[in-house]
Amino acid sequence: MRYGSVIRDGKPVAVVFADNSAFALDPLNDSKSLQEWLHEPDALKTAAESAIAHGERLSISEADICAPVLSPQKILGIGLNYHDHAKETGREAPTTQTWFVKQASAINRPFGDVEMPIVSDRLDYEVELVVVIGRGGRHIPAERASEVIAGYTVGCDYSVRDWQRATPTMIMGKGFDTHAPVGPWIVTEDEIENLNALGLRTFVNGELRQDGRVGDLIHKVPDLIAHLSKAFTLMPGDLIFTGTPAGVGVASDPPRFLKAGDTVRVEIDEIGSFENHIIMESGETRIGV
């Protein structure tokens, strides 16, 4: 199944995608978010099958597609989780998992504009496989990780490199607004024949910059979930960015950072793809949200 969120009549609606169309999971209660559905995988699947069989096909465009999870409690990212990426940065492959957080306010729709910060000219891209947590839990052994995975989606971990490197935690450089686009949908595990065989790529203005394979992850997905859940409870809708392969702009010689006007396309085999246009942040003062 492919689950997501779209805008209809000005508000987000949880949907299942099938046959190049979207179907509302519950047209009689469209206020129920996909995030609320995720902790009930059996009910979600039943609703999806019914929607595809009997529901109305929704007319949508790319602009209507939201991030599948609109308000994740946690957006977690692991650093240096591909051997070739560690090598291009001049560091050894880590033996321990190194984590950071992206702020919930960084979440962005998959085809949304990404802001070039007014405080930096070192904006970079990182295509990543993103794990979406379903039922969640605590102290989850690696061999049972699949029980808490709702599915996978595509993410781009946009990073402001000078702010990232200013402190050991990396949090400031990873959490700027609009810098966590994900989507266009969540693909369930049964739809993927071999996760490790999936290729992931980044194109900037049509030029291939990153070209990796999920199988090259240093710490595999079950180990990520086992490690994180030792410290805190994973909740429905939590997003886990699993790392990026070689080819990031900061590692080029000279560095090749993004600029306003660029177009970034990220894609993962069997899951999906999306594009972001880089625009200049206005920098205007806002009081209140």
C-alpha positions as CSV (number, residue, x, y, z in Angstrom):
1,M,0.0,0.0,0.0
2,R,1.0,3.6,-0.5
3,Y,-0.4,6.0,2.1
4,G,-0.2,9.8,2.2
5,S,-1.9,13.1,2.9
6,V,-3.3,15.5,0.4
7,I,-5.1,18.9,0.5
8,R,-8.7,18.8,-0.4
9,D,-11.1,21.7,0.1
10,G,-8.4,23.5,1.9
11,K,-7.6,20.9,4.5
12,P,-5.4,17.8,4.7
13,V,-7.0,14.4,4.1
14,A,-5.5,10.9,4.7
15,V,-5.5,8.9,1.5
16,V,-4.3,5.7,-0.1
17,F,-2.7,6.0,-3.6
18,A,-3.5,3.3,-6.2
19,D,-3.9,3.2,-10.0
20,N,-2.5,6.8,-10.3
21,S,-5.2,8.1,-8.1
22,A,-5.8,9.0,-4.4
23,F,-8.7,7.7,-2.4
24,A,-9.8,9.1,1.0
25,L,-9.3,6.5,3.8
26,D,-12.4,7.7,5.6
27,P,-14.6,10.1,3.6
28,L,-17.0,10.3,6.5
29,N,-14.3,11.4,9.0
30,D,-11.7,13.1,6.9
31,S,-10.4,14.9,10.0
32,K,-8.6,11.7,11.1
33,S,-5.0,12.2,10.1
34,L,-2.7,9.5,8.6
35,Q,-0.6,9.8,11.7
36,E,-3.7,8.7,13.8
37,W,-4.2,5.7,11.5
38,L,-0.6,4.5,11.8
39,H,-0.9,2.8,15.2
40,E,-3.7,0.6,13.8
41,P,-2.1,-1.1,10.8
42,D,-4.8,-3.7,10.4
43,A,-7.6,-1.1,10.5
44,L,-5.6,1.1,8.1
45,K,-5.2,-1.7,5.6
46,T,-8.9,-2.6,5.8
47,A,-9.9,1.1,5.2
48,A,-7.5,1.4,2.3
49,E,-8.8,-1.7,0.6
50,S,-12.4,-0.5,1.0
51,A,-11.4,3.0,-0.3
52,I,-9.8,1.6,-3.4
53,A,-12.8,-0.7,-4.1
54,H,-15.6,1.7,-3.4
55,G,-14.2,5.2,-2.9
56,E,-14.2,8.3,-5.0
57,R,-11.1,9.0,-7.0
58,L,-9.7,12.4,-5.9
59,S,-8.4,14.8,-8.5
60,I,-5.1,16.1,-7.2
61,S,-1.9,17.6,-8.4
62,E,1.7,17.6,-7.1
63,A,0.9,20.8,-5.3
64,D,-1.8,19.1,-3.3
65,I,0.5,16.4,-1.9
66,C,1.5,17.1,1.7
67,A,4.2,15.4,3.8
68,P,2.6,12.0,4.7
69,V,3.0,12.8,8.4
70,L,2.1,16.4,9.0
71,S,3.2,16.8,12.7
72,P,5.8,14.1,13.7
73,Q,6.7,14.2,17.3
74,K,10.3,13.3,16.4
75,I,12.5,13.7,13.3
76,L,15.7,11.8,14.0
77,G,18.7,11.7,11.7
78,I,21.9,9.6,11.8
79,G,25.2,11.0,10.7
80,L,27.8,9.3,8.5
81,N,25.9,6.1,7.9
82,Y,27.3,5.3,4.5
83,H,30.9,4.1,4.0
84,D,31.5,6.3,0.9
85,H,30.0,9.4,2.6
86,A,32.3,9.0,5.6
87,K,35.2,8.5,3.3
88,E,34.5,11.7,1.2
89,T,34.4,13.7,4.4
90,G,37.8,12.4,5.5
91,R,36.5,10.5,8.5
92,E,36.5,6.9,9.5
93,A,33.3,4.9,9.3
94,P,31.8,5.3,12.8
95,T,31.4,2.2,15.0
96,T,28.7,3.9,17.1
97,Q,25.5,5.5,16.0
98,T,25.7,9.4,16.0
99,W,22.2,11.0,16.1
100,F,20.8,14.5,15.7
101,V,17.3,15.9,15.5
102,K,15.6,18.0,12.8
103,Q,12.9,20.3,14.2
104,A,9.3,19.5,13.7
105,S,9.0,22.9,12.1
106,A,11.4,21.8,9.4
107,I,8.8,19.4,7.9
108,N,7.9,20.3,4.3
109,R,5.7,18.9,1.6
110,P,7.6,16.9,-1.0
111,F,7.1,19.3,-3.8
112,G,7.4,22.4,-1.6
113,D,9.9,25.2,-2.0
114,V,13.0,25.0,0.2
115,E,14.4,28.2,1.7
116,M,17.9,29.4,1.2
117,P,18.7,31.0,4.6
118,I,19.6,34.6,4.7
119,V,22.2,33.8,7.4
120,S,24.2,31.3,5.3
121,D,25.3,30.5,1.7
122,R,26.2,26.9,2.5
123,L,23.0,25.1,1.9
124,D,23.5,21.4,1.0
125,Y,21.4,18.4,0.0
126,E,21.3,14.8,1.3
127,V,18.9,12.2,-0.2
128,E,17.8,9.7,2.4
129,L,15.6,6.7,3.0
130,V,13.2,7.7,5.7
131,V,11.6,5.1,8.0
132,V,8.1,5.9,9.2
133,I,7.2,4.5,12.6
134,G,3.8,2.9,12.9
135,R,2.7,1.3,16.2
136,G,5.9,2.4,18.0
137,G,7.3,1.1,21.2
138,R,10.3,0.9,23.5
139,H,13.2,-1.6,23.9
140,I,12.5,-3.1,20.5
141,P,15.0,-5.8,19.5
142,A,16.4,-5.6,16.0
143,E,14.7,-8.8,14.9
144,R,11.3,-7.3,15.8
145,A,11.8,-3.9,14.2
146,S,9.5,-4.6,11.3
147,E,6.6,-4.8,13.8
148,V,6.9,-1.0,14.4
149,I,7.6,0.1,10.9
150,A,4.7,1.6,9.0
151,G,6.7,1.9,5.8
152,Y,9.3,4.0,4.0
153,T,9.4,7.3,2.3
154,V,11.8,9.6,0.5
155,G,13.5,12.5,2.4
156,C,16.0,15.2,1.7
157,D,18.0,16.2,4.7
158,Y,18.8,19.8,3.7
159,S,21.7,21.0,5.8
160,V,23.2,24.4,6.5
161,R,26.9,23.3,6.8
162,D,28.4,26.3,8.6
163,W,25.7,26.2,11.2
164,Q,25.9,22.4,11.4
165,R,29.6,22.5,12.1
166,A,29.4,25.3,14.6
167,T,28.4,23.0,17.4
168,P,29.0,19.2,18.1
169,T,25.3,18.4,18.1
170,M,24.7,19.7,14.5
171,I,21.1,20.6,15.6
172,M,21.1,24.2,14.4
173,G,22.3,23.4,10.9
174,K,19.9,20.5,10.5
175,G,16.6,22.1,11.7
176,F,16.0,25.2,9.6
177,D,12.4,25.7,8.5
178,T,11.4,23.8,5.2
179,H,14.6,21.7,5.4
180,A,12.8,18.3,5.9
181,P,10.7,17.6,2.8
182,V,9.4,14.0,2.8
183,G,7.1,12.0,0.6
184,P,5.3,11.8,-1.7
185,W,3.8,8.8,0.2
186,I,4.6,6.0,2.6
187,V,5.3,2.6,1.0
188,T,4.6,-0.4,3.1
189,E,7.3,-3.1,3.5
190,D,5.4,-5.7,1.5
191,E,5.6,-3.5,-1.6
192,I,9.4,-3.6,-1.5
193,E,11.1,-6.7,-2.8
194,N,14.6,-6.1,-1.5
195,L,15.2,-3.0,0.6
196,N,19.0,-3.3,0.4
197,A,18.9,-3.3,-3.4
198,L,17.1,0.1,-3.7
199,G,19.1,2.9,-5.3
200,L,18.9,6.4,-4.1
201,R,19.9,9.5,-6.2
202,T,20.1,13.3,-6.1
203,F,20.0,15.5,-9.2
204,V,20.8,19.3,-9.0
205,N,19.5,21.1,-12.1
206,G,19.5,17.8,-13.9
207,E,23.0,16.8,-12.9
208,L,23.5,13.5,-11.0
209,R,25.2,14.3,-7.8
210,Q,24.4,11.3,-5.5
211,D,24.0,7.7,-6.6
212,G,24.0,5.1,-3.8
213,R,22.3,2.0,-2.6
214,V,20.5,1.3,0.7
215,G,22.5,-1.9,1.2
216,D,25.6,0.2,1.8
217,L,24.2,1.5,5.1
218,I,26.7,1.0,7.9
219,H,24.1,0.6,10.6
220,K,21.0,-1.2,9.1
221,V,17.4,-0.1,9.7
222,P,16.6,-2.8,12.4
223,D,19.7,-1.7,14.3
224,L,18.7,1.9,14.2
225,I,15.3,1.2,15.7
226,A,16.8,-1.1,18.4
227,H,19.3,1.6,19.4
228,L,16.9,4.5,19.4
229,S,14.2,2.6,21.4
230,K,16.7,1.9,24.1
231,A,16.6,5.5,25.0
232,F,13.1,6.7,24.3
233,T,9.7,5.5,23.1
234,L,9.2,5.6,19.3
235,M,5.8,7.1,18.5
236,P,3.4,6.7,15.5
237,G,4.5,9.0,12.8
238,D,8.1,9.5,14.0
239,L,10.5,9.9,11.1
240,I,14.0,8.3,11.0
241,F,16.4,9.7,8.4
242,T,18.8,6.8,7.8
243,G,21.8,8.6,6.3
244,T,23.1,9.7,2.9
245,P,25.5,8.3,0.3
246,A,28.5,10.1,-1.2
247,G,28.2,13.1,-3.4
248,V,27.1,16.0,-1.1
249,G,28.1,19.5,-2.1
250,V,30.3,20.2,0.8
251,A,32.6,17.3,-0.1
252,S,33.3,18.5,-3.6
253,D,36.5,20.3,-4.5
254,P,35.7,23.1,-4.5
255,P,32.4,22.8,-2.5
256,R,29.2,23.0,-4.6
257,F,26.5,24.5,-2.4
258,L,23.0,25.2,-3.5
259,K,21.8,28.7,-4.4
260,A,18.4,30.3,-5.0
261,G,17.0,29.2,-8.3
262,D,18.3,25.7,-8.2
263,T,16.1,22.6,-8.5
264,V,16.9,19.5,-6.5
265,R,15.3,16.1,-7.4
266,V,15.7,13.2,-5.0
267,E,14.5,9.6,-5.8
268,I,14.5,6.1,-4.4
269,D,13.7,3.0,-6.4
270,E,10.3,1.5,-5.8
271,I,9.4,4.3,-3.4
272,G,9.2,7.6,-5.2
273,S,10.7,10.9,-6.1
274,F,10.1,14.6,-5.6
275,E,11.6,18.0,-6.6
276,N,12.2,21.1,-4.6
277,H,12.9,24.6,-5.9
278,I,15.4,26.6,-3.8
279,I,14.1,30.1,-3.0
280,M,15.6,32.9,-1.0
281,E,14.2,33.2,2.5
282,S,12.5,36.6,3.1
283,G,14.0,37.1,6.5
284,E,11.0,39.2,7.7
285,T,10.3,39.4,11.4
286,R,7.2,37.4,12.5
287,I,5.6,37.7,15.9
288,G,3.0,35.0,16.5
289,V,2.3,31.9,14.4
